[in-house]
Amino acid sequence: MAENGQRPSKHALPVLNEQAFIERSKRARLKRNPEGHFIHAMYSSLVDGIVTDPELMVLPLDDHSIVRGHAVFDTATLSKGRVYRLEIHLDRLFKSAKDARLPLREAQLSN
C-alpha cells in the first residue's frame, strides 16, 4: 500500500500537457487511419467556428449534448463537390431540432 492508502498502479499513466496530447493524438490517429483523416471540417459550438484540425474536432465533456443527450446531428455524402440531396438533409435536421425543442439561431457567415 502507498502512503495515501491506495495500491500503486502497475501502469503509471503520464499527465499530458496540451502539446503532448496533440502529438500523441496525431500519432494514434495516423496509426488508425494511415491515409489521413476522412473528416475535413466540423462546426464547433464551443468556439462558434469551423475547425479543420482533426485533433481539435472534439466535444467538451460538459457540453449539453453529452451531459443531457439533447442534440441532433446528420451526416451527408459529398459527390462532385456538392452535398448529395442537401435539401432532404436540411429538412430532416431542422425538423429534428424543432422536435427536440432546440432553438436555432442564424449563422454569421464570413468569406
N, CA, C and O atoms as CSV, one atom per row, in Angstrom:
chain,resi,resn,atom,element,x,y,z
A,1,MET,N,N,0.842,-1.190,0.000
A,1,MET,CA,C,0.000,0.000,0.000
A,1,MET,C,C,0.883,1.248,0.000
A,1,MET,O,O,1.937,1.295,0.634
A,2,ALA,N,N,0.418,2.242,-0.726
A,2,ALA,CA,C,1.117,3.519,-0.758
A,2,ALA,C,C,0.733,4.330,0.477
A,2,ALA,O,O,-0.180,3.960,1.214
A,3,GLU,N,N,1.438,5.434,0.694
A,3,GLU,CA,C,1.158,6.276,1.861
A,3,GLU,C,C,-0.275,6.790,1.887
A,3,GLU,O,O,-0.848,6.991,2.958
A,4,ASN,N,N,-0.862,7.005,0.694
A,4,ASN,CA,C,-2.215,7.542,0.647
A,4,ASN,C,C,-3.277,6.467,0.848
A,4,ASN,O,O,-4.469,6.756,0.741
A,5,GLY,N,N,-2.869,5.236,1.135
A,5,GLY,CA,C,-3.802,4.163,1.392
A,5,GLY,C,C,-4.292,3.452,0.143
A,5,GLY,O,O,-5.099,2.527,0.236
A,6,GLN,N,N,-3.813,3.870,-1.034
A,6,GLN,CA,C,-4.222,3.225,-2.279
A,6,GLN,C,C,-3.101,2.342,-2.803
A,6,GLN,O,O,-1.922,2.581,-2.538
A,7,ARG,N,N,-3.487,1.334,-3.541
A,7,ARG,CA,C,-2.484,0.452,-4.131
A,7,ARG,C,C,-1.795,1.163,-5.290
A,7,ARG,O,O,-2.449,1.858,-6.068
A,8,PRO,N,N,-0.484,0.995,-5.410
A,8,PRO,CA,C,0.208,1.615,-6.536
A,8,PRO,C,C,-0.235,0.961,-7.848
A,8,PRO,O,O,-0.490,-0.243,-7.896
A,9,SER,N,N,-0.321,1.746,-8.885
A,9,SER,CA,C,-0.731,1.255,-10.195
A,9,SER,C,C,0.405,0.493,-10.851
A,9,SER,O,O,1.570,0.873,-10.733
A,10,LYS,N,N,0.059,-0.592,-11.549
A,10,LYS,CA,C,1.067,-1.333,-12.312
A,10,LYS,C,C,1.552,-0.495,-13.484
A,10,LYS,O,O,2.709,-0.593,-13.892
A,11,HIS,N,N,0.671,0.320,-14.016
A,11,HIS,CA,C,0.976,1.138,-15.191
A,11,HIS,C,C,0.772,2.602,-14.847
A,11,HIS,O,O,-0.359,3.085,-14.808
A,12,ALA,N,N,1.839,3.289,-14.603
A,12,ALA,CA,C,1.733,4.714,-14.314
A,12,ALA,C,C,1.383,5.449,-15.605
A,12,ALA,O,O,2.066,5.288,-16.617
A,13,LEU,N,N,0.343,6.239,-15.574
A,13,LEU,CA,C,-0.075,6.997,-16.742
A,13,LEU,C,C,0.479,8.406,-16.661
A,13,LEU,O,O,0.445,9.029,-15.600
A,14,PRO,N,N,0.995,8.918,-17.784
A,14,PRO,CA,C,1.537,10.282,-17.758
A,14,PRO,C,C,0.416,11.312,-17.734
A,14,PRO,O,O,-0.677,11.077,-18.250
A,15,VAL,N,N,0.700,12.427,-17.140
A,15,VAL,CA,C,-0.195,13.577,-17.201
A,15,VAL,C,C,0.304,14.407,-18.372
A,15,VAL,O,O,1.444,14.873,-18.374
A,16,LEU,N,N,-0.552,14.588,-19.366
A,16,LEU,CA,C,-0.137,15.235,-20.617
A,16,LEU,C,C,-0.501,16.715,-20.638
A,16,LEU,O,O,-1.587,17.114,-20.219
A,17,ASN,N,N,0.426,17.509,-21.134
A,17,ASN,CA,C,0.090,18.904,-21.400
A,17,ASN,C,C,-0.527,18.985,-22.796
A,17,ASN,O,O,-0.641,17.968,-23.481
A,18,GLU,N,N,-0.919,20.163,-23.214
A,18,GLU,CA,C,-1.613,20.333,-24.493
A,18,GLU,C,C,-0.797,19.796,-25.668
A,18,GLU,O,O,-1.318,19.052,-26.499
A,19,GLN,N,N,0.461,20.167,-25.736
A,19,GLN,CA,C,1.316,19.757,-26.858
A,19,GLN,C,C,1.509,18.239,-26.882
A,19,GLN,O,O,1.429,17.623,-27.945
A,20,ALA,N,N,1.760,17.641,-25.734
A,20,ALA,CA,C,1.958,16.190,-25.670
A,20,ALA,C,C,0.681,15.459,-26.077
A,20,ALA,O,O,0.740,14.442,-26.769
A,21,PHE,N,N,-0.472,15.974,-25.652
A,21,PHE,CA,C,-1.739,15.354,-26.027
A,21,PHE,C,C,-1.926,15.390,-27.537
A,21,PHE,O,O,-2.267,14.376,-28.146
A,22,ILE,N,N,-1.705,16.547,-28.141
A,22,ILE,CA,C,-1.906,16.683,-29.586
A,22,ILE,C,C,-0.947,15.782,-30.352
A,22,ILE,O,O,-1.346,15.150,-31.329
A,23,GLU,N,N,0.311,15.713,-29.926
A,23,GLU,CA,C,1.281,14.832,-30.600
A,23,GLU,C,C,0.848,13.377,-30.504
A,23,GLU,O,O,0.874,12.662,-31.506
A,24,ARG,N,N,0.453,12.928,-29.324
A,24,ARG,CA,C,0.003,11.535,-29.154
A,24,ARG,C,C,-1.264,11.264,-29.942
A,24,ARG,O,O,-1.419,10.201,-30.544
A,25,SER,N,N,-2.162,12.223,-29.933
A,25,SER,CA,C,-3.420,12.063,-30.655
A,25,SER,C,C,-3.163,11.916,-32.153
A,25,SER,O,O,-3.760,11.060,-32.806
A,26,LYS,N,N,-2.278,12.748,-32.698
A,26,LYS,CA,C,-1.953,12.670,-34.129
A,26,LYS,C,C,-1.315,11.331,-34.468
A,26,LYS,O,O,-1.654,10.728,-35.487
A,27,ARG,N,N,-0.402,10.858,-33.635
A,27,ARG,CA,C,0.229,9.550,-33.880
A,27,ARG,C,C,-0.803,8.427,-33.843
A,27,ARG,O,O,-0.800,7.545,-34.701
A,28,ALA,N,N,-1.679,8.465,-32.853
A,28,ALA,CA,C,-2.704,7.426,-32.723
A,28,ALA,C,C,-3.667,7.468,-33.907
A,28,ALA,O,O,-4.056,6.424,-34.431
A,29,ARG,N,N,-4.049,8.667,-34.324
A,29,ARG,CA,C,-4.971,8.810,-35.451
A,29,ARG,C,C,-4.327,8.312,-36.736
A,29,ARG,O,O,-4.987,7.658,-37.544
A,30,LEU,N,N,-3.037,8.616,-36.937
A,30,LEU,CA,C,-2.319,8.149,-38.127
A,30,LEU,C,C,-2.186,6.633,-38.141
A,30,LEU,O,O,-2.258,5.999,-39.194
A,31,LYS,N,N,-1.994,6.068,-36.969
A,31,LYS,CA,C,-1.901,4.611,-36.864
A,31,LYS,C,C,-3.236,3.964,-37.250
A,31,LYS,O,O,-3.267,2.924,-37.907
A,32,ARG,N,N,-4.316,4.586,-36.837
A,32,ARG,CA,C,-5.654,4.063,-37.125
A,32,ARG,C,C,-6.074,4.353,-38.560
A,32,ARG,O,O,-6.735,3.530,-39.194
A,33,ASN,N,N,-5.688,5.530,-39.079
A,33,ASN,CA,C,-6.052,5.952,-40.442
A,33,ASN,C,C,-4.793,6.403,-41.187
A,33,ASN,O,O,-4.555,7.605,-41.313
A,34,PRO,N,N,-3.978,5.456,-41.685
A,34,PRO,CA,C,-2.710,5.824,-42.333
A,34,PRO,C,C,-2.865,6.745,-43.539
A,34,PRO,O,O,-1.934,7.473,-43.884
A,35,GLU,N,N,-4.019,6.720,-44.176
A,35,GLU,CA,C,-4.226,7.551,-45.366
A,35,GLU,C,C,-4.709,8.954,-45.023
A,35,GLU,O,O,-4.982,9.752,-45.919
A,36,GLY,N,N,-4.814,9.254,-43.760
A,36,GLY,CA,C,-5.261,10.576,-43.343
A,36,GLY,C,C,-6.695,10.563,-42.866
A,36,GLY,O,O,-7.424,9.592,-43.069
A,37,HIS,N,N,-7.084,11.629,-42.241
A,37,HIS,CA,C,-8.413,11.735,-41.658
A,37,HIS,C,C,-9.436,11.995,-42.750
A,37,HIS,O,O,-9.168,12.760,-43.676
A,38,PHE,N,N,-10.589,11.378,-42.657
A,38,PHE,CA,C,-11.615,11.500,-43.688
A,38,PHE,C,C,-12.600,12.629,-43.426
A,38,PHE,O,O,-13.388,12.970,-44.308
A,39,ILE,N,N,-12.572,13.214,-42.240
A,39,ILE,CA,C,-13.436,14.352,-41.937
A,39,ILE,C,C,-12.578,15.613,-42.087
A,39,ILE,O,O,-11.533,15.744,-41.450
A,40,HIS,N,N,-13.031,16.525,-42.929
A,40,HIS,CA,C,-12.210,17.682,-43.258
A,40,HIS,C,C,-12.573,18.944,-42.487
A,40,HIS,O,O,-11.766,19.871,-42.407
A,41,ALA,N,N,-13.771,18.993,-41.921
A,41,ALA,CA,C,-14.174,20.191,-41.182
A,41,ALA,C,C,-15.320,19.850,-40.247
A,41,ALA,O,O,-16.084,18.915,-40.489
A,42,MET,N,N,-15.426,20.624,-39.175
A,42,MET,CA,C,-16.503,20.425,-38.204
A,42,MET,C,C,-16.859,21.780,-37.595
A,42,MET,O,O,-15.976,22.572,-37.267
A,43,TYR,N,N,-18.150,22.036,-37.447
A,43,TYR,CA,C,-18.570,23.246,-36.739
A,43,TYR,C,C,-18.453,22.987,-35.252
A,43,TYR,O,O,-18.942,21.972,-34.756
A,44,SER,N,N,-17.813,23.890,-34.540
A,44,SER,CA,C,-17.687,23.785,-33.091
A,44,SER,C,C,-18.521,24.882,-32.441
A,44,SER,O,O,-18.248,26.070,-32.615
A,45,SER,N,N,-19.544,24.470,-31.687
A,45,SER,CA,C,-20.350,25.465,-30.987
A,45,SER,C,C,-19.565,26.076,-29.826
A,45,SER,O,O,-19.904,27.159,-29.349
A,46,LEU,N,N,-18.525,25.389,-29.376
A,46,LEU,CA,C,-17.698,25.905,-28.294
A,46,LEU,C,C,-17.011,27.208,-28.706
A,46,LEU,O,O,-16.973,28.167,-27.936
A,47,VAL,N,N,-16.473,27.233,-29.918
A,47,VAL,CA,C,-15.768,28.425,-30.398
A,47,VAL,C,C,-16.551,29.166,-31.469
A,47,VAL,O,O,-16.089,30.178,-31.996
A,48,ASP,N,N,-17.751,28.657,-31.794
A,48,ASP,CA,C,-18.619,29.242,-32.809
A,48,ASP,C,C,-17.864,29.463,-34.113
A,48,ASP,O,O,-17.838,30.561,-34.671
A,49,GLY,N,N,-17.251,28.375,-34.576
A,49,GLY,CA,C,-16.498,28.457,-35.820
A,49,GLY,C,C,-16.244,27.070,-36.395
A,49,GLY,O,O,-16.564,26.053,-35.781
A,50,ILE,N,N,-15.665,27.057,-37.579
A,50,ILE,CA,C,-15.338,25.813,-38.272
A,50,ILE,C,C,-13.917,25.406,-37.896
A,50,ILE,O,O,-12.992,26.214,-37.968
A,51,VAL,N,N,-13.751,24.147,-37.493
A,51,VAL,CA,C,-12.456,23.594,-37.101
A,51,VAL,C,C,-12.013,22.634,-38.201
A,51,VAL,O,O,-12.801,21.807,-38.658
A,52,THR,N,N,-10.750,22.742,-38.627
A,52,THR,CA,C,-10.247,21.863,-39.691
A,52,THR,C,C,-9.148,20.928,-39.218
A,52,THR,O,O,-8.758,20.025,-39.959
A,53,ASP,N,N,-8.639,21.114,-38.013
A,53,ASP,CA,C,-7.626,20.202,-37.466
A,53,ASP,C,C,-8.343,19.062,-36.756
A,53,ASP,O,O,-9.060,19.301,-35.784
A,54,PRO,N,N,-8.164,17.811,-37.227
A,54,PRO,CA,C,-8.873,16.683,-36.613
A,54,PRO,C,C,-8.649,16.552,-35.109
A,54,PRO,O,O,-9.528,16.064,-34.399
A,55,GLU,N,N,-7.494,16.975,-34.616
A,55,GLU,CA,C,-7.219,16.867,-33.180
A,55,GLU,C,C,-8.068,17.838,-32.368
A,55,GLU,O,O,-8.213,17.670,-31.157
A,56,LEU,N,N,-8.624,18.842,-33.016
A,56,LEU,CA,C,-9.455,19.829,-32.319
A,56,LEU,C,C,-10.946,19.595,-32.547
A,56,LEU,O,O,-11.775,20.367,-32.066
A,57,MET,N,N,-11.292,18.532,-33.278
A,57,MET,CA,C,-12.693,18.192,-33.534
A,57,MET,C,C,-13.207,17.371,-32.354
A,57,MET,O,O,-13.301,16.145,-32.425
A,58,VAL,N,N,-13.533,18.062,-31.282
A,58,VAL,CA,C,-13.930,17.401,-30.036
A,58,VAL,C,C,-15.180,18.053,-29.468
A,58,VAL,O,O,-15.515,19.192,-29.794
A,59,LEU,N,N,-15.857,17.306,-28.617
A,59,LEU,CA,C,-16.972,17.838,-27.846
A,59,LEU,C,C,-16.547,17.879,-26.390
A,59,LEU,O,O,-16.082,16.869,-25.862
A,60,PRO,N,N,-16.691,19.013,-25.729
A,60,PRO,CA,C,-16.340,19.083,-24.311
A,60,PRO,C,C,-17.235,18.163,-23.483
A,60,PRO,O,O,-18.413,17.990,-23.796
A,61,LEU,N,N,-16.680,17.581,-22.439
A,61,LEU,CA,C,-17.458,16.685,-21.586
A,61,LEU,C,C,-18.640,17.371,-20.921
A,61,LEU,O,O,-19.618,16.713,-20.566
A,62,ASP,N,N,-18.562,18.689,-20.747
A,62,ASP,CA,C,-19.671,19.396,-20.119
A,62,ASP,C,C,-20.651,19.979,-21.138
A,62,ASP,O,O,-21.525,20.768,-20.778
A,63,ASP,N,N,-20.508,19.592,-22.410
A,63,ASP,CA,C,-21.430,20.045,-23.447
A,63,ASP,C,C,-22.825,19.474,-23.176
A,63,ASP,O,O,-22.963,18.314,-22.788
A,64,HIS,N,N,-23.839,20.286,-23.382
A,64,HIS,CA,C,-25.223,19.881,-23.104
A,64,HIS,C,C,-25.599,18.606,-23.869
A,64,HIS,O,O,-26.333,17.764,-23.353
A,65,SER,N,N,-25.096,18.469,-25.093
A,65,SER,CA,C,-25.436,17.275,-25.877
A,65,SER,C,C,-24.859,16.007,-25.259
A,65,SER,O,O,-25.429,14.929,-25.421
A,66,ILE,N,N,-23.742,16.121,-24.558
A,66,ILE,CA,C,-23.114,14.971,-23.906
A,66,ILE,C,C,-23.765,14.721,-22.543
A,66,ILE,O,O,-24.145,13.595,-22.224
A,67,VAL,N,N,-23.886,15.773,-21.754
A,67,VAL,CA,C,-24.405,15.639,-20.390
A,67,VAL,C,C,-25.868,15.199,-20.387
A,67,VAL,O,O,-26.259,14.335,-19.603
A,68,ARG,N,N,-26.666,15.790,-21.257
A,68,ARG,CA,C,-28.110,15.514,-21.264
A,68,ARG,C,C,-28.560,14.680,-22.462
A,68,ARG,O,O,-29.708,14.239,-22.510
A,69,GLY,N,N,-27.672,14.462,-23.427
A,69,GLY,CA,C,-28.070,13.723,-24.627
A,69,GLY,C,C,-29.085,14.496,-25.457
A,69,GLY,O,O,-29.900,13.905,-26.165
A,70,HIS,N,N,-29.031,15.827,-25.365
A,70,HIS,CA,C,-30.004,16.684,-26.025
A,70,HIS,C,C,-29.338,17.324,-27.233
A,70,HIS,O,O,-28.770,18.412,-27.141
A,71,ALA,N,N,-29.417,16.622,-28.388
A,71,ALA,CA,C,-28.767,17.103,-29.601
A,71,ALA,C,C,-29.354,16.398,-30.809
A,71,ALA,O,O,-30.011,15.364,-30.685
A,72,VAL,N,N,-29.112,16.964,-31.964
A,72,VAL,CA,C,-29.440,16.301,-33.223
A,72,VAL,C,C,-28.217,16.407,-34.125
A,72,VAL,O,O,-27.414,17.333,-34.004
A,73,PHE,N,N,-28.092,15.448,-35.027
A,73,PHE,CA,C,-26.992,15.506,-35.975
A,73,PHE,C,C,-27.404,14.783,-37.241
A,73,PHE,O,O,-28.369,14.018,-37.253
A,74,ASP,N,N,-26.673,15.032,-38.285
A,74,ASP,CA,C,-26.926,14.372,-39.554
A,74,ASP,C,C,-25.592,14.246,-40.280
A,74,ASP,O,O,-24.679,15.041,-40.056
A,75,THR,N,N,-25.488,13.279,-41.120
A,75,THR,CA,C,-24.308,13.143,-41.965
A,75,THR,C,C,-24.764,13.226,-43.411
A,75,THR,O,O,-25.922,12.952,-43.725
A,76,ALA,N,N,-23.856,13.600,-44.276
A,76,ALA,CA,C,-24.207,13.733,-45.686
A,76,ALA,C,C,-23.036,13.260,-46.542
A,76,ALA,O,O,-21.887,13.229,-46.101
A,77,THR,N,N,-23.357,12.899,-47.754
A,77,THR,CA,C,-22.348,12.457,-48.713
A,77,THR,C,C,-22.027,13.603,-49.661
A,77,THR,O,O,-22.922,14.304,-50.134
A,78,LEU,N,N,-20.749,13.783,-49.930
A,78,LEU,CA,C,-20.323,14.744,-50.941
A,78,LEU,C,C,-20.095,13.994,-52.241
A,78,LEU,O,O,-19.433,12.956,-52.260
A,79,SER,N,N,-20.642,14.520,-53.323
A,79,SER,CA,C,-20.452,13.926,-54.636
A,79,SER,C,C,-20.159,15.045,-55.619
A,79,SER,O,O,-20.972,15.951,-55.799
A,80,LYS,N,N,-19.002,14.982,-56.250
A,80,LYS,CA,C,-18.593,16.005,-57.227
A,80,LYS,C,C,-18.601,17.397,-56.600
A,80,LYS,O,O,-18.987,18.374,-57.241
A,81,GLY,N,N,-18.176,17.476,-55.356
A,81,GLY,CA,C,-18.061,18.759,-54.675
A,81,GLY,C,C,-19.369,19.321,-54.143
A,81,GLY,O,O,-19.411,20.466,-53.694
A,82,ARG,N,N,-20.428,18.538,-54.185
A,82,ARG,CA,C,-21.729,19.021,-53.698
A,82,ARG,C,C,-22.295,18.029,-52.691
A,82,ARG,O,O,-21.998,16.835,-52.743
A,83,VAL,N,N,-23.119,18.539,-51.771
A,83,VAL,CA,C,-23.779,17.665,-50.807
A,83,VAL,C,C,-24.919,16.953,-51.527
A,83,VAL,O,O,-25.807,17.586,-52.099
A,84,TYR,N,N,-24.873,15.636,-51.485
A,84,TYR,CA,C,-25.894,14.823,-52.137
A,84,TYR,C,C,-27.220,14.950,-51.392
A,84,TYR,O,O,-27.294,14.686,-50.192
A,85,ARG,N,N,-28.264,15.357,-52.110
A,85,ARG,CA,C,-29.614,15.503,-51.558
A,85,ARG,C,C,-29.631,16.453,-50.354
A,85,ARG,O,O,-30.208,16.139,-49.313
A,86,LEU,N,N,-29.009,17.587,-50.506
A,86,LEU,CA,C,-28.869,18.576,-49.432
A,86,LEU,C,C,-30.208,18.972,-48.831
A,86,LEU,O,O,-30.342,19.032,-47.609
A,87,GLU,N,N,-31.193,19.240,-49.668
A,87,GLU,CA,C,-32.488,19.707,-49.151
A,87,GLU,C,C,-33.113,18.693,-48.188
A,87,GLU,O,O,-33.683,19.076,-47.167
A,88,ILE,N,N,-33.007,17.416,-48.510
A,88,ILE,CA,C,-33.563,16.374,-47.635
A,88,ILE,C,C,-32.830,16.368,-46.293
A,88,ILE,O,O,-33.457,16.234,-45.241
A,89,HIS,N,N,-31.506,16.512,-46.330
A,89,HIS,CA,C,-30.719,16.530,-45.086
A,89,HIS,C,C,-31.102,17.728,-44.223
A,89,HIS,O,O,-31.299,17.591,-43.016
A,90,LEU,N,N,-31.206,18.902,-44.844
A,90,LEU,CA,C,-31.546,20.103,-44.081
A,90,LEU,C,C,-32.955,20.022,-43.510
A,90,LEU,O,O,-33.183,20.390,-42.358
A,91,ASP,N,N,-33.903,19.539,-44.313
A,91,ASP,CA,C,-35.273,19.390,-43.810
A,91,ASP,C,C,-35.302,18.474,-42.586
A,91,ASP,O,O,-35.945,18.787,-41.584
A,92,ARG,N,N,-34.602,17.341,-42.675
A,92,ARG,CA,C,-34.586,16.386,-41.562
A,92,ARG,C,C,-33.908,17.000,-40.332
A,92,ARG,O,O,-34.373,16.821,-39.206
A,93,LEU,N,N,-32.810,17.724,-40.554
A,93,LEU,CA,C,-32.089,18.344,-39.447
A,93,LEU,C,C,-32.949,19.399,-38.746
A,93,LEU,O,O,-33.021,19.420,-37.517
A,94,PHE,N,N,-33.599,20.271,-39.518
A,94,PHE,CA,C,-34.439,21.310,-38.925
A,94,PHE,C,C,-35.651,20.712,-38.221
A,94,PHE,O,O,-36.040,21.195,-37.158
A,95,LYS,N,N,-36.253,19.676,-38.789
A,95,LYS,CA,C,-37.394,19.019,-38.145
A,95,LYS,C,C,-36.957,18.381,-36.827
A,95,LYS,O,O,-37.653,18.488,-35.817
A,96,SER,N,N,-35.798,17.716,-36.844
A,96,SER,CA,C,-35.290,17.086,-35.620
A,96,SER,C,C,-35.029,18.130,-34.540
A,96,SER,O,O,-35.364,17.918,-33.375
A,97,ALA,N,N,-34.429,19.260,-34.923
A,97,ALA,CA,C,-34.153,20.328,-33.952
A,97,ALA,C,C,-35.461,20.875,-33.375
A,97,ALA,O,O,-35.555,21.131,-32.175
A,98,LYS,N,N,-36.465,21.051,-34.231
A,98,LYS,CA,C,-37.763,21.540,-33.756
A,98,LYS,C,C,-38.396,20.530,-32.802
A,98,LYS,O,O,-38.878,20.899,-31.731
A,99,ASP,N,N,-38.391,19.253,-33.192
A,99,ASP,CA,C,-38.977,18.206,-32.347
A,99,ASP,C,C,-38.257,18.087,-31.009
A,99,ASP,O,O,-38.875,17.771,-29.992
A,100,ALA,N,N,-36.952,18.340,-31.012
A,100,ALA,CA,C,-36.166,18.266,-29.772
A,100,ALA,C,C,-36.217,19.574,-28.987
A,100,ALA,O,O,-35.618,19.690,-27.918
A,101,ARG,N,N,-36.933,20.550,-29.524
A,101,ARG,CA,C,-37.051,21.878,-28.897
A,101,ARG,C,C,-35.694,22.551,-28.707
A,101,ARG,O,O,-35.421,23.181,-27.685
A,102,LEU,N,N,-34.856,22.395,-29.729
A,102,LEU,CA,C,-33.557,23.072,-29.721
A,102,LEU,C,C,-33.693,24.368,-30.513
A,102,LEU,O,O,-34.025,24.333,-31.698
A,103,PRO,N,N,-33.447,25.486,-29.889
A,103,PRO,CA,C,-33.567,26.758,-30.612
A,103,PRO,C,C,-32.453,26.894,-31.657
A,103,PRO,O,O,-31.309,26.513,-31.409
A,104,LEU,N,N,-32.796,27.431,-32.804
A,104,LEU,CA,C,-31.807,27.683,-33.855
A,104,LEU,C,C,-31.552,29.172,-33.920
A,104,LEU,O,O,-32.437,29.985,-33.652
A,105,ARG,N,N,-30.354,29.509,-34.272
A,105,ARG,CA,C,-30.031,30.915,-34.483
A,105,ARG,C,C,-29.403,31.054,-35.843
A,105,ARG,O,O,-28.841,30.097,-36.377
A,106,GLU,N,N,-29.492,32.220,-36.399
A,106,GLU,CA,C,-28.943,32.465,-37.723
A,106,GLU,C,C,-27.430,32.550,-37.645
A,106,GLU,O,O,-26.885,33.241,-36.784
A,107,ALA,N,N,-26.755,31.852,-38.540
A,107,ALA,CA,C,-25.293,31.847,-38.552
A,107,ALA,C,C,-24.769,33.119,-39.200
A,107,ALA,O,O,-25.378,33.659,-40.124
A,108,GLN,N,N,-23.656,33.579,-38.711
A,108,GLN,CA,C,-22.954,34.707,-39.299
A,108,GLN,C,C,-21.876,34.132,-40.210
A,108,GLN,O,O,-20.829,33.705,-39.723
A,109,LEU,N,N,-22.102,34.113,-41.495
A,109,LEU,CA,C,-21.134,33.551,-42.437
A,109,LEU,C,C,-20.123,34.606,-42.821
A,109,LEU,O,O,-20.470,35.758,-43.081
A,110,SER,N,N,-18.856,34.193,-42.853
A,110,SER,CA,C,-17.801,35.116,-43.289
A,110,SER,C,C,-17.098,34.517,-44.494
A,110,SER,O,O,-17.069,33.299,-44.665
A,111,ASN,N,N,-16.538,35.368,-45.319
A,111,ASN,CA,C,-15.833,34.896,-46.520
A,111,ASN,C,C,-14.439,34.466,-46.205
A,111,ASN,O,O,-13.707,34.041,-47.099
